[in-house]
Amino acid sequence: MIGLSSYAGVMESLMNSAEEQQPSSPLANSWSKIQESSKNQKPKCVGGFVLVHAGAGYHSESKAKEYKHVCKRACQRAVDRLKAGALAVEAVAAALVELEDSPFTNAGMGSNLNLSGEIECDASIMDGKSLHYGAVGAISGIKNPVLVANRLLSEAQKGKLSAGRIPPCFLVGRGAHDWAVSHGIPPCPSEKMASKFSLSAYKRNKRKMELAEKIDTGHNHAKKRRQSSENAAHYGCGCWAENACSMNSHSTAVSTSGCGEHLIRTMLARECSAAMQSEDAHQALLEAMQNKFISSPFLAGEDRVLGGVIVLRCCRCVEPPPSQNIQGILVEFLWSHTTESMCVGYMSAQDSKAKTHISRLPPGTVPGQCLAIEGGVCRLMSVVE
């Protein structure tokens, strides 16, 4: 299992093929039972399942096509890498590059500008097998921050540095930039990473803030100036991945999005991963979002708690396999959000194209105070050598 922040999670099992994949209908705080029907497909020696998101926030109808299209491309990129024999960690990084390169996502190219009009990016990735983690924060001048996070992960897996030094798992700012360049990742002028959308949003929001600050003084003025970006690359907050072991019956991968401060203070990614060890994945995620996020004592002073999460859970099927060398694998894929909307895409290695969906809160509900939860299942067959 691989967890990736801000946008993707990949589940990979050796030599498997999808029998069936069904999404649920849009729901809020409820669940439609997904019925599985058998399709007698012959297992093929390729496999994997990918779930991505294009942020939790607001996705306008006018740009819905673009949001969905970039999710489709990200899924296809990851599946192509898996079919070529790449490990899940490389496939998920490839999906993130596609998302970072899109001007419609708040990652890499087209990221939101900070108060100074500059682009600073976060990215993190976690390997559920080794439990190693790599992340960068507030990095400028790098087109694809996920490549830096992934390189940190791979370097950490090589063991200690000279003189017994422990390799870093999290680098920030100029140091992260210099480390990336020294490890062969090319720099990119920060001004080239801004899009017309991000520049327009910056100018619009700056005018709103300046107007508000003319009214606010003292403490309120300082408070507004302290607001930070929405991304969160902190350990356990932006992503989490953990393979099944003696302690856990399920493999899980989680990626979050939304207000970074809310994700950090609740460690939402890790909380959701832990919840997935319960028997009912949907109910567990619903309770985690309600009790560990919206109603979290760590966010007691917030009137609106904003965030979203995508979750993959994998386990062996209970029913006996059709033959001794074939095992059934059940993949459950879920997403939940308290923001107005969340765009997701998903695809198995046997699908001809990815499916996408923009999940929205029901009409009349208040963002940050209620949640939507949806998902589906994908049944895989794994060839055991």
C-alpha positions, -999 to 999 in steps of 0.1 A, spaced: 0 0 0 12 35 -8 -2 67 7 4 100 -10 -4 136 -1 -20 156 -14 -38 136 -40 -32 98 -46 -32 64 -32 -23 31 -50 -30 -5 -40 -9 -31 -57 -12 -69 -55 10 -92 -75 -4 -105 -108 -41 -98 -103 -70 -89 -125 -103 -71 -118 -134 -92 -118 -158 -63 -110 -158 -27 -100 -190 -7 -90 -192 28 -77 -219 38 -53 -245 65 -60 -240 99 -43 -249 97 -6 -245 117 25 -243 100 58 -258 68 43 -247 38 24 -260 17 -5 -251 -20 -3 -229 -29 -32 -239 -62 -47 -213 -82 -65 -220 -103 -96 -195 -128 -109 -179 -123 -142 -159 -153 -154 -128 -135 -164 -95 -153 -169 -68 -138 -145 -41 -119 -162 -5 -113 -150 -10 -76 -144 -27 -58 -117 -34 -29 -94 -60 -4 -84 -56 34 -81 -77 60 -64 -69 98 -67 -85 131 -58 -82 166 -71 -87 183 -38 -114 188 -12 -129 223 -15 -151 238 -42 -152 225 -78 -172 247 -101 -195 232 -127 -177 253 -153 -144 235 -146 -159 201 -138 -147 186 -171 -111 197 -165 -111 184 -129 -124 150 -141 -100 149 -170 -69 154 -149 -80 126 -125 -85 103 -154 -50 111 -167 -35 105 -133 -52 71 -129 -41 61 -164 -5 72 -157 -4 51 -126 -19 20 -142 4 23 -172 34 22 -148 20 -8 -129 15 -27 -162 51 -19 -171 62 -36 -139 68 -6 -117 64 -8 -80 33 9 -64 54 37 -50 66 47 -85 31 44 -99 17 67 -73 44 92 -78 37 92 -116 0 99 -108 10 128 -87 32 143 -114 2 144 -136 -18 162 -110 10 186 -102 14 195 -138 -23 205 -142 -31 242 -137 -65 231 -122 -51 216 -91 -36 233 -61 -3 214 -64 28 221 -83 20 241 -114 -9 264 -106 -6 262 -68 -21 289 -47 2 318 -40 12 328 -5 8 363 11 40 374 -6 28 363 -40 51 333 -41 45 296 -47 55 272 -19 45 236 -22 41 206 1 42 169 -8 45 136 11 45 99 3 45 68 25 54 32 18 30 8 36 55 -21 34 86 -5 49 66 23 67 92 48 54 80 83 48 93 112 27 80 148 27 88 184 17 72 216 29 72 252 17 95 243 -12 98 268 -41 113 265 -75 106 228 -80 80 218 -106 71 184 -91 76 184 -53 64 148 -51 96 137 -69 116 153 -40 94 135 -14 98 102 -33 136 107 -35 138 113 2 118 81 7 141 60 -15 173 75 1 160 67 36 155 30 25 192 28 17 201 31 54 222 55 74 245 81 59 282 85 65 293 88 101 261 70 112 238 100 103 201 92 100 188 103 66 161 130 66 125 122 60 111 158 60 129 188 44 115 224 41 122 257 24 155 265 8 171 234 23 146 212 5 152 230 -28 190 227 -25 188 190 -15 165 183 -45 189 200 -70 219 182 -55 201 149 -61 194 156 -98 159 171 -97 159 201 -120 148 235 -106 120 255 -122 116 293 -118 88 299 -93 71 325 -115 66 300 -143 46 278 -119 18 303 -115 -13 299 -137 -38 326 -148 -62 310 -124 -39 311 -94 -28 346 -102 -64 358 -105 -74 341 -73 -44 357 -55 -53 392 -66 -89 387 -57 -82 372 -23 -55 399 -16 -81 426 -22 -106 409 1 -79 406 28 -68 442 25 -104 454 28 -109 432 59 -77 445 75 -89 481 71 -118 471 94 -99 448 117 -73 460 141 -51 447 168 -55 410 176 -79 403 147 -54 419 123 -26 397 135 -48 366 134 -57 371 98 -20 376 88 -11 343 104 -34 322 82 -13 297 63 -17 275 32 -42 246 30 -17 218 24 -4 195 51 27 173 46 31 165 83 35 129 93 2 112 99 -18 142 86 -15 144 48 -11 107 41 -8 73 57 -1 37 44 2 5 62 3 -31 49 -16 -59 67 5 -76 94 0 -95 126 -15 -64 142 -36 -54 112 -59 -76 92 -63 -50 64 -39 -31 42 -48 6 40 -38 38 21 -51 72 29 -47 107 15 -63 139 28 -70 174 16 -85 206 30 -75 230 57 -40 220 67 -44 232 103 -74 210 108 -57 180 93 -26 185 114 -44 190 147 -65 159 142 -38 137 125 -67 127 102 -48 104 78 -36 81 105 -69 82 124 -88 71 92 -62 44 86 -67 30 121 -104 31 117 -102 9 86 -93 -21 107 -130 -23 118 -153 -48 101 -175 -22 84 -153 2 64 -181 26 56 -193 29 91 -158 32 105 -149 61 81 -182 78 89 -175 76 126 -139 87 122 -149 118 102 -176 127 126 -159 119 159 -122 124 151 -126 154 128 -158 174 129 -163 169 166 -126 166 176 -118 182 209 -86 195 192 -109 217 170 -134 227 196 -130 264 188 -137 260 151 -172 266 138 -164 249 105 -140 220 101 -130 216 65 -113 186 50 -117 155 29 -101 120 26 -98 91 2 -92 56 15 -83 23 1 -87 -9 21 -76 -44 9 -81 -79 23 -83 -114 11 -118 -126 2 -135 -150 27 -150 -173 1 -128 -202 -12 -108 -194 -44 -116 -212 -76 -82 -229 -76 -53 -234 -52 -31 -208 -69 -57 -181 -72 -67 -159 -42 -95 -134 -42 -88 -98 -31 -114 -73 -21 -106 -37 -25 -129 -11 -9 -124 25 -20 -141 53 -1 -141 91 0 -156 115 25 -155 153 28 -169 182 48 -161 207 21 -186 217 -6 -172 192 -30 -144 167 -37 -133 153 -71 -121 117 -73 -110 92 -99 -104 55 -97 -93 27 -120 -81 -9 -119 -55 -23 -142 -81 -42 -161 -103 -12 -169 -100 5 -203 -104 39 -187 -108 56 -153 -141 66 -137 -144 100 -121 -169 117 -99 -174 151 -82 -190 144 -48 -210 173 -33 -227 179 0 -265 177 -2 -284 209 -8 -291 229 23 -263 215 44 -235 236 59 -199 229 48 -177 222 78 -206 209 99 -218 179 80 -202 153 57 -207 133 26 -194 97 22 -194 75 -9 -174 47 -24 -175 12 -39 -157 -21 -41 -134 -38 -67 -129 -75 -66 -95 -87 -78 -80 -121 -84 -44 -126 -74 -23 -154 -89 -1 -169 -62 31 -185 -75 
